[in-house]
């Protein structure tokens, strides 16, 4: 086979769209559900230490989310351009992109290590909360940041598998890390009596286990990508192209960290229980949102590949199928949140005060899923087509331009229920913007 060509038989260009989307997305959705289960189990174990420990981990979440934003966002760029090169049958470029992606992952791991060493104390110094919560938070944040290299490389290798259509192997990689974490959490926290530090160590070891599996599967099972340790070096042309798509994604997901940090400070004017609840809710909603994200992530390489192959009908068909499945998941999510809010909160040893506050909040916020599901799908389409800036604008609308000012305004009125309603309003505005942007972008598709 010519060194610059890829077999034309990649399933993303020939398989029936409905079946293809399921084959690409289902493994990701399962792995996302496992990841959501890990997030919830992790918080359940931490909550058994104390509400202060749960609040501390909630305050650390913006930092963890920022790490994920940078790593996933960078690899969204990798995913998009690597899939396009696959569609264009350019093997030489595919291999270059994969090796540059590893280089970027190593650089990211080093940066977050430095944040762990030098930024932890400063982050908590500005938090208006008790010394006990601050101490718990610093213990947790230092470990997950200083030992972030396994996470950085893990996400890189996961995205290589998904961008070449091997989402089952991507699922195996993610599930390995999550399962290791779930098993080690109670051992380190309670058996070895390591508390919050034990939860952080279990998280790092889970990432390391997943990384080992990810490396093995890419070397042994991923024939579309040829890794070479001697080629792991910068290529500024490729890096520029990666970040032209990935940087808006990084900004989009980083906005989430800013939003969580902002909401924590807004909720602090009500009570620390409100902060603890918001941390719990964020973990609970991942059971609804992450499967939608898995569906959207499975859509990205399909759209990118067929856009590269100039198959417009397949791009449109994939989008329609995604909307159908996301609507089904959204309806299920709303029903769960409406019917069982108290039961969900009791999993976290919630106090009566948290249950009283949380049941009302969950039943209000969940209606935002109606709009969020559509926005998630369209944002992924924008990224796959190289319009990452459009996704960034939508996220800014959802999480900054409308959400935080509205939430702050309603907090001044001492109306916490309207603070929760801010999520619905901001998601509705973002949905309208997605519809407008999609009409413009799809007309510009050059096939």
C-alpha positions in Angstrom: 0.0 0.0 0.0 1.2 3.5 -0.8 2.6 5.2 2.3 0.5 8.3 1.8 -2.8 6.4 1.4 -5.3 4.9 3.7 -7.7 2.1 2.8 -10.9 3.4 1.4 -12.8 0.8 3.5 -12.9 2.8 6.7 -16.4 2.2 8.0 -17.1 5.9 8.5 -17.4 6.4 4.8 -19.5 3.4 3.9 -21.6 2.0 6.8 -25.3 2.9 7.0 -25.5 6.1 9.1 -27.9 4.9 11.8 -25.9 1.8 12.4 -22.6 3.7 12.2 -23.6 6.3 14.7 -24.7 3.6 17.2 -21.4 1.7 16.6 -19.4 4.9 17.1 -21.4 6.4 20.0 -22.6 3.5 22.1 -19.2 2.5 23.4 -18.5 6.1 24.2 -21.8 6.5 25.9 -21.2 3.4 28.0 -17.8 4.6 29.0 -19.2 8.0 29.8 -21.8 6.4 32.0 -19.1 4.5 33.8 -17.2 7.8 34.2 -20.3 9.4 35.6 -20.7 6.4 38.0 -17.1 7.0 39.1 -17.8 10.7 39.7 -20.8 9.9 41.8 -19.2 7.0 43.7 -16.2 9.2 44.4 -18.4 11.9 45.9 -20.5 9.3 47.9 -17.3 8.0 49.6 -16.0 11.6 50.3 -19.4 12.6 51.7 -19.1 9.8 54.3 -16.0 11.6 55.7 -18.0 14.8 56.3 -20.0 17.5 54.5 -16.9 19.7 54.8 -14.9 17.2 52.8 -17.7 17.1 50.2 -17.7 20.8 50.0 -13.9 20.9 49.6 -13.9 18.5 46.7 -16.7 20.6 45.1 -14.5 23.7 45.4 -11.7 21.7 43.6 -14.0 20.8 40.7 -13.3 24.0 38.7 -9.6 23.2 38.7 -10.3 19.6 37.6 -12.7 20.8 35.0 -10.1 23.2 33.7 -7.6 20.3 33.3 -10.1 18.2 31.5 -11.0 21.3 29.3 -7.5 21.8 28.1 -6.8 18.1 27.5 -10.1 17.2 25.9 -10.2 20.5 23.9 -6.7 20.0 22.5 -7.7 16.4 21.5 -10.9 17.6 19.9 -8.7 19.4 17.5 -6.6 16.3 17.0 -9.8 14.2 16.6 -11.2 16.6 14.0 -8.1 17.0 11.7 -7.0 13.4 12.1 -10.4 12.1 11.0 -10.4 14.5 8.1 -7.0 13.3 6.9 -8.3 9.8 7.2 -11.2 10.8 4.9 -8.6 12.4 2.5 -6.6 9.1 2.5 -3.4 10.9 3.7 -1.5 8.4 5.9 1.6 10.5 6.3 -0.3 13.4 7.8 -2.3 11.0 10.1 0.9 9.7 11.6 2.4 13.1 12.1 -0.8 14.4 13.8 -0.8 11.4 16.2 2.8 11.9 17.3 2.4 15.7 17.7 -0.7 14.9 19.9 1.5 12.9 22.2 4.0 15.8 22.4 1.2 18.2 23.3 -0.1 15.8 26.0 3.3 15.7 27.7 3.6 19.5 27.7 0.1 19.8 29.2 1.0 17.3 32.0 4.1 19.3 32.9 2.1 22.6 33.1 -0.5 21.1 35.4 2.2 19.6 37.6 3.6 23.1 38.1 0.1 24.4 38.9 -0.2 21.7 41.6 3.2 22.7 43.1 2.8 26.5 43.0 -0.9 27.3 42.6 -2.9 25.3 45.1 -2.4 27.5 48.1 -3.2 30.6 46.1 -6.4 29.1 44.8 -7.8 28.4 48.2 -6.5 31.6 49.8 -9.2 33.5 48.0 -12.0 31.1 49.1 -14.3 32.5 51.8 -14.8 29.3 53.7 -13.5 27.4 56.8 -10.0 26.3 57.4 -11.2 22.7 57.6 -12.6 22.9 54.1 -9.5 24.7 52.8 -7.2 22.0 54.2 -9.2 19.2 52.6 -9.3 21.0 49.3 -5.6 21.6 49.2 -4.8 18.0 50.0 -7.0 16.8 47.1 -6.0 19.5 44.5 -2.2 19.0 45.0 -2.3 15.3 44.3 -4.6 15.4 41.2 -2.6 18.3 39.7 1.0 17.2 40.5 0.3 13.7 39.2 -1.7 14.7 36.2 0.6 13.3 33.5 -1.2 9.9 33.3 -4.6 11.8 32.7 -3.0 14.0 30.0 -1.6 11.0 28.1 -4.7 8.9 28.7 -7.1 11.4 27.0 -4.7 11.7 24.1 -4.7 7.9 23.5 -8.4 7.7 24.0 -9.0 10.3 21.3 -6.7 8.5 18.8 -8.9 5.4 19.2 -12.2 7.3 18.7 -11.0 9.4 15.8 -10.1 6.3 13.8 -13.5 4.7 14.5 -12.3 2.3 17.3 -14.7 3.5 19.9 -15.1 0.0 21.6 -11.4 0.2 22.5 -11.9 3.7 23.6 -14.6 2.5 25.9 -12.4 -0.2 27.3 -9.7 2.3 28.1 -12.0 4.7 29.9 -13.8 1.9 31.8 -10.5 0.5 33.0 -9.5 3.8 34.6 -13.0 4.3 36.1 -13.3 0.8 37.5 -9.8 0.9 39.1 -10.8 4.2 40.7 -14.1 2.9 42.1 -12.3 -0.2 43.6 -9.5 1.8 45.2 -11.6 4.7 46.6 -13.0 2.8 49.7 -9.7 1.1 50.2 -7.6 4.2 50.4 -10.3 6.4 52.1 -11.5 4.0 54.8 -9.4 0.9 55.0 -6.0 2.7 54.9 -7.7 5.7 56.6 -6.2 8.3 54.1 -9.4 10.4 53.8 -9.5 13.0 51.0 -5.9 12.3 50.0 -6.9 8.7 49.5 -9.7 9.7 47.1 -7.1 11.8 45.1 -4.6 8.9 45.0 -7.2 6.5 43.8 -8.1 8.9 41.0 -4.5 9.2 39.8 -4.0 5.4 39.9 -7.2 5.0 37.9 -5.8 7.3 35.2 -2.5 5.4 35.1 -4.3 2.1 34.7 -6.4 3.4 31.8 -3.3 4.9 30.2 -1.5 1.6 30.1 -4.5 0.0 28.4 -4.8 3.0 26.0 -1.1 2.7 24.9 -1.4 -1.1 24.3 -4.6 -0.8 22.3 -3.2 2.0 20.0 0.0 0.0 19.3 -1.6 -3.4 18.8 -5.1 -2.6 17.5 -5.0 0.7 15.8 -3.8 0.1 12.2 -4.8 3.6 11.0 -2.2 5.3 13.3 1.5 4.5 13.4 3.2 5.8 16.5 6.9 6.3 16.7 8.7 7.6 19.8 11.4 9.2 17.7 8.7 11.3 15.9 7.2 12.7 19.2 8.2 16.3 18.6 6.6 19.6 17.7 5.4 20.4 14.2 4.1 24.0 14.3 2.0 23.7 11.2 0.1 20.8 12.7 -0.1 22.4 16.1 -1.6 25.5 14.6 -4.2 23.5 12.8 -5.0 21.5 16.0 -5.5 24.6 18.0 -7.6 26.3 15.3 -10.2 23.8 16.2 -9.1 22.8 19.7 -8.6 26.2 21.2 -12.2 27.3 21.0 -13.1 23.9 22.5 -10.6 24.5 25.3 -12.1 28.0 25.9 -15.7 26.5 25.8 -14.9 23.9 28.5 -12.7 26.2 30.5 -15.7 28.5 30.7 -17.4 25.7 32.6 -14.6 26.0 35.3 -15.2 29.7 35.5 -18.9 29.2 35.7 -18.6 26.6 38.5 -16.2 28.9 40.4 -18.6 31.8 39.9 -21.7 29.8 40.9 -19.9 28.6 44.1 -19.2 32.2 45.1 -22.8 33.2 44.3 -24.2 30.2 46.3 -21.8 31.0 49.2 -24.1 34.0 49.9 -26.8 31.5 50.8 -24.9 28.7 52.6 -22.1 26.1 52.4 -24.9 23.5 52.1 -25.9 25.2 48.8 -22.3 24.8 47.5 -22.2 21.1 48.6 -25.5 20.5 46.9 -24.3 22.2 43.7 -21.2 19.9 43.7 -23.5 16.9 44.2 -25.9 18.0 41.5 -23.1 18.5 39.0 -22.0 14.9 39.5 -25.6 13.7 39.2 -26.3 15.5 36.0 -23.3 13.9 34.4 -25.4 10.8 34.2 -27.6 12.7 31.8 -25.2 15.0 30.1 -22.2 12.7 29.6 -24.1 10.1 27.5 -25.2 13.1 25.3 -21.5 14.1 25.1 -20.6 10.5 24.2 -23.2 10.6 21.4 -21.8 14.0 20.2 -18.2 12.7 20.4 -19.1 9.7 18.3 -20.7 12.1 15.8 -17.5 14.3 15.4 -15.3 11.8 13.5 -18.3 10.7 11.3 -19.0 14.3 10.2 -15.3 15.2 9.9 -14.5 12.1 7.8 -17.5 12.5 5.5 -16.8 16.2 5.2 -13.2 15.4 4.2 -14.6 12.8 1.7 -17.2 15.4 0.4 -20.2 13.3 1.2 -22.8 15.9 2.2 -25.7 13.6 2.4 -24.0 11.5 5.1 -23.1 14.6 7.1 -26.8 15.7 7.2 -28.1 12.1 7.9 -25.7 11.8 10.8 -26.9 15.0 12.3 -30.6 14.0 12.1 -29.9 10.7 13.8 -28.0 12.4 16.6 -30.9 14.8 17.2 -33.3 11.8 17.5 -31.2 10.0 20.0 -30.4 13.0 22.1 -34.1 13.9 22.4 -34.8 10.4 23.8 -32.0 10.7 26.3 -33.2 14.2 27.3 -36.7 12.9 28.0 -35.4 10.1 30.2 -33.1 12.5 32.1 -36.0 14.8 32.9 -38.2 12.0 34.1 -35.5 10.7 36.4 -34.8 14.1 37.9 -38.5 14.9 38.4 -39.4 11.5 40.0 -36.5 10.7 42.2 -34.6 13.8 43.4 -34.7 13.0 47.1 -33.6 9.4 46.5 -30.6 10.7 44.5 -29.6 13.1 47.2 -29.8 10.5 50.0 -27.0 8.6 48.2 -24.7 11.3 49.4 -25.8 11.3 53.1 -27.6 14.6 52.4 -28.8 16.5 55.4 -32.5 17.5 55.7 -31.5 21.0 54.8 -29.7 19.8 51.6 -32.7 17.6 50.6 -35.1 20.5 51.1 -33.0 22.8 49.0 -31.9 20.2 46.5 -35.2 18.6 45.5 -36.6 22.0 44.4 -33.4 22.9 42.6 -33.1 19.6 40.7 -36.8 19.8 39.5 -36.1 23.3 38.2 -32.7 22.9 36.5 -33.5 19.6 34.7 -35.7 21.4 32.2 -32.6 23.0 30.8 -31.8 19.6 29.3 -34.5 20.3 26.6 -32.2 22.9 25.1 -28.8 21.7 26.2 -29.1 18.4 24.3 -29.6 20.1 20.9 -26.8 22.6 21.6 -24.4 19.8 22.5 -25.0 18.1 19.2 -24.7 21.3 17.1 -21.5 22.4 18.9 -19.9 19.0 18.0 -21.0 19.5 14.4 -19.5 23.0 14.3 -16.2 21.5 15.7 -16.1 18.7 13.2 -16.6 21.1 10.3 -13.7 23.3 11.6 -16.0 26.1 13.0 -14.7 25.8 16.5 -15.1 29.5 17.2 -18.9 29.1 16.6 -19.0 26.5 19.4 -17.1 28.8 21.6 -19.6 31.7 21.1 -22.5 29.3 22.0 -20.8 28.2 25.2 -20.0 31.8 26.2 -23.7 32.5 25.8 -24.8 29.5 27.8 -22.3 29.8 30.7 -21.1 33.4 31.0 -23.0 36.1 29.1 -26.4 35.0 30.4 -26.0 32.4 33.2 -23.8 34.1 35.7 -25.2 37.6 35.5 -28.7 36.2 35.8 -27.8 34.0 38.7 -26.0 36.9 40.4 -29.0 39.2 39.9 -31.4 36.7 41.4 -29.1 36.1 44.3 -29.3 39.8 45.1 -33.0 39.3 45.4 -32.4 36.4 47.8 -34.3 34.1 45.5 -32.3 30.9 45.2 -35.0 29.1 43.1 -34.6 31.8 40.4 -30.9 31.3 40.6 -31.6 27.7 39.5 -34.0 28.9 36.8 -31.1 30.9 35.3 -29.8 27.6 33.8 -33.0 27.2 31.7 -33.0 30.7 30.4 -29.4 30.7 29.3 -29.7 27.3 27.6 -32.8 28.5 25.7 -30.9 31.5 24.4 -28.0 29.3 23.4 -30.3 26.9 21.5 -31.7 29.8 19.4 -28.2 30.8 18.5 -27.3 27.3 17.5 -30.2 27.2 15.1 -29.2 30.5 13.5 -25.5 29.5 13.2 -26.3 26.1 11.8 -28.3 27.5 8.9 -25.4 29.8 7.9 -22.7 27.1 8.3 -24.5 24.4 6.4 -25.1 26.7 3.5 -21.4 27.4 3.3 -20.4 23.7 3.1 -18.2 23.3 0.1 -18.8 19.8 -1.4 
